[in-house]
């Protein structure tokens, strides 16, 4: 059974950084991509970026370029999302989600089929 | 401001059929398939429909999806109280090189 298990709740000061982990189990980690999606309180879903572990290639939504780093460790089947220069509007639940691969890219047909439980990040002084 | 446009709310009574719409453009829905996600209160999103009209294993056939041009729809027939949730459409956007989502539709079962 596929599971994505995320790290716990974080409370951070403005200007600091947060690192959230997402451990994959139940299937081959390197056969998929991992996407990161966030949801601010009462708001919709927002794709932040993702990584294809087998190629170690990450891509980022333009909005987060320069302050978002996504990485993956195949030996521990864990993906990481680090967001820096935190602001109050970064307060959100952060989700990791799995995407199949097609021709070395996200399989847009199959969508994001498994999701982590979410990690609440609160940015407050 | 979401790239895909959804009406913010929808409602129906038990047993009814409701439809949720999603509008995009030529760089997303127009050339890529649409996925739908259901988010029950306080939980992570769940894939409900992929590839415009395919259901993952375990999703009841009361849920169906369709796409035409740059728009897509999710239909729920035989509405049940447990269908009360937020529903999001999504597609890959070739211009943005990113997944894009609709703003979500809150479905209320009256």
Interface residues (C-beta under 8 A of the other chain):
Chain A: X35 X37 X44 X45 X46 X47 X59 X61 X62 X95 X97 X106 X108 X109 X110 X111 X112 X113 X114 X115 X116 X117 X118
Chain B: X2 X32 X33 X35 X37 X44 X45 X46 X47 X50 X51 X56 X88 X90 X91 X92 X96 X97 X98 X99 X100 X101 X102 X103 X104
